[in-house]
Amino acid sequence: MHTIMKNPFTTEEHELIRQTVREFAEKEIRPLAYELDREEKFSVDLAKSMGDLGLFGMCIPKEYGGQGLDYLSLIIAIEEIARVDSSQAGTLSVHNSLGAGPIYYHGTEAQKEKYLPDLCTGEKIWAFALTEPNSGSDSRSSSTRAKLKKGKWEINGTKTFITNVNTPITRGVTVQVVTDVKNGKKEFSTILVESGTKGMTAEDIHDKMMWRGTNTAQLFFDNCSVPEENILGVCGEGSRTMLRSLDSGKLGIAAIGIGLAQGAYEMALNYAKNRKQFGKSISNFQAISFKLADMHMKIELARNMLYKACWLRDNNQHFSIEAAMIKLYSSEIAKEVADEALQIHGGYGLIKEYPIERFYRDQRMLQVGEGTSEIQRLIISKYIGCYRK
């Protein structure tokens, strides 16, 4: 089994988490990954198994049913799941960072007590609805509206590309809505909508290129009515709630990128050592060995940057720019590593029987989901002062 280089940001407890999750992923997820990808099937059993292992609600305090661990612990778990299957890592990342996270950080005590215990066990999962058919990178162009009528929010609109929202164990979804318009400026809020609420329907999105083992769906709201107390956080502060959650979500996407790259690199290394051409293993050829050396270097650099960002988050320091940088960089190196790993496999890399084909497809999600690579570059360029007058 390949080992990870020692890292100054991790403790013995972190490395024990890594070992435990890696063993789980190898034993429970790897045997099912090909079938779930082929059938485009969300696995309730695997979600519950991850819950049994304590991977849901890792950063939620024990008083609400969580593990009370730091964010780096969660990131290591996501990384190790992605090393085997990005779909299960995606389910885990979205649920923790964008599902349970906003409820814990912005919810009332009543909301926390009502929802978090089930969300920490894997019995239930939660989704996060921001993107709309005509509102992607420009989140402030969202048009889904909610009007307060007789003590209830009446929601109308459409959301799309929503992860975890239409599974048999989905408890509900946090929705960004427009609650007012003042002087032509939209006021955004976030509202908790439970699954099965009248007026909300979901339609699965099929034939995806990547993350075929996750659930992705569209949401339709037609006079969907929820209690006034379902507002999450302060009314009118919804955009801030969403963007803060996305900063943490970027770290999860980065972990998926690094985990995917690690898995692809290991497959390429093993293949290169065992594949013989011209009388010797192809790993002996400089063209191949240099590719593998570059992969190892890029993964190590990305992992160090990610763990630094997690350290900042865990120590209550500003980490938004670091989140943007590592989300961008890990997405890029996942693309590069998966591409080179497939090249090393030659013709076999083009066959679904070999997992590298799935890894090559799955990495493409990372440059789009939770803020495109272009948006991350815009954030970084603003931070370094490119747009100052």
Number of C-alpha atoms within 10 A of each C-alpha: 5 7 6 11 8 9 12 9 12 14 12 8 10 19 16 12 18 22 16 14 21 22 14 17 23 15 11 15 20 16 12 14 22 19 12 19 21 12 10 18 17 23 18 15 12 16 22 19 19 22 22 14 15 16 26 31 31 25 22 24 16 14 11 19 19 21 17 15 16 18 23 25 24 27 26 26 29 31 31 30 31 29 27 24 30 31 24 26 27 24 23 28 28 26 27 27 24 25 28 28 21 21 20 20 15 17 20 16 10 9 17 16 15 12 21 25 20 20 26 28 23 26 20 23 31 32 25 26 24 23 22 22 12 14 15 19 16 12 16 17 14 22 20 20 20 26 18 15 11 9 12 16 22 21 26 20 18 23 24 22 20 23 24 27 29 24 21 14 18 20 21 22 26 25 24 28 27 24 21 17 10 7 5 7 9 17 17 27 25 31 25 23 22 17 19 12 13 13 15 20 17 20 13 17 13 12 8 14 12 20 27 25 26 24 23 23 21 21 22 19 21 14 17 19 22 22 16 17 14 18 23 24 19 14 14 18 14 23 19 15 20 22 13 15 19 21 22 24 25 27 32 32 32 30 34 35 37 34 29 34 32 27 27 27 27 19 19 27 23 11 17 22 14 13 15 13 12 6 7 12 14 20 23 14 12 10 11 18 16 13 19 21 12 15 25 16 10 20 22 17 15 23 23 15 19 26 23 19 26 25 18 16 21 14 11 9 11 11 20 21 18 21 28 24 24 28 32 26 24 31 28 20 21 33 24 17 30 29 20 21 30 23 17 23 20 11 9 15 20 16 13 13 11 15 21 26 20 26 28 24 17 25 27 19 18 24 23 16 15 22 21 18 20 13 17 22 14 14 15 19 13 13 13 10 9 10 9 7 4
